[in-house]
Amino acid sequence: MTDRKKTYTARHVRYPHIRLPHIRFSRRELTDRPLEGKPHPDQPFHWKLYAMEAIATAIMLLLGITVTTILAADGSPVAAFLAPYPILRSALIGLFFGLAGTIATLSPFGKVSGAHLNPSVTLAFFLSKKIRWLDALGYIFAQLIGAFTGTLLASLGLSILLPFWQPLVTQIHYAGTFPASHYNLGFIALMEGIATAGLILVIYFTASRPRLQHFTTWMCALYFAITNPFISGFSGNSTNFMRTLAPDTLAHNLHGIWIYLVGPFMGAAIALQLARFLVSHHGLREARIVNFGHHGRVPRYSAPEAKGPSPDELKREDKKEAAQQDTP
């Protein structure tokens, strides 16, 4: 049997399981590892990853804008209740927008793509050499499409079902983030950079440790709950260029949009250097913040948790098979 035809049993099949189907991976699937920066030579693009990333990003924007409208729009009874407590309301907006990202991350779409959801996160993975530039561009373009799709669904889509919704979401400018008028734009870009650096450090610290990996997406939500009361007064606490670009475009207000590109990208780059210095004995193994252990491979959408053998195990199996073939 040739290498191309040989298949390998998914790891979960070797243990008792209930609902996951029986899956066998082809040699091609196991040697294509784009989220470890080692794609197959014949596979420069990974359209499944980009599509899943776009859908996951759309889910985050849809849920995030919806919950922000409920918490902040003047016509909302929840917003009226929280009006005397602006710090609490800001923390809740950060928490629930972060949890929108958590839901998107834990969806089957996020589990397949790794759920970057943010070009700053993709940049950090690229600088860590865990994703090639072609795939990084694919992810960023997917995030762009997903952000606009999610924003449109949160405004026009929900307005079809709920006639009272459009004035509310328009009133808060589609949950866009804008620079405060009484601060210098350079200073606001610095604040965005600091906020993004903190986010990347949280991701790096948790995702690089096997015992903490499963808490990565939850820690990100908690991070936004803590930082939003401090940063939102300056810039809206975006840390995500696409999360800002889509709502601000629909709101017809792109003033200072550059700070949400320059600030987060600089923050991500600086955070990566800090992470390498502070936790040099740890390192990111793959460009993911969820569903770890795939060795950079593209999971099956039908069973994203199913994992194949490690590259070392694959080499051992190949050596064993070669030895058997050489035996007379």
Buried (B, 14 or more C-beta within 10 A) or exposed (E): EEEEEBBBBBBBBEEEBEEBEEBEBBBEBBBBBBBBBBBBEEBEEBEBBBBBBBBBBBBBBBBBBBBBBBBBBEEBEBBEEBEEEEEEBBBBBBBBBBBBBBBBBBBBBBBBBBBBBBBBBBBBBBBBEBBBEEBBBBBBBBBBBBBBBBBBBBBEBBBEEEEEBBEBBBBBBBBBBBBBEEBEBEBBBBBBBBBBBBBBBBBBBBBBEEEEBEBBBBBBBBBBBBBBBBBBBBBBBBBBBBBBBBBBBBBEBBEBBEBBBBBBBBBBBBBBEEBBEEBEEBEBBBBBBBBBBBBBBBBBEEBBBBBBBBBEBBEEEEEEEEEEEEEE
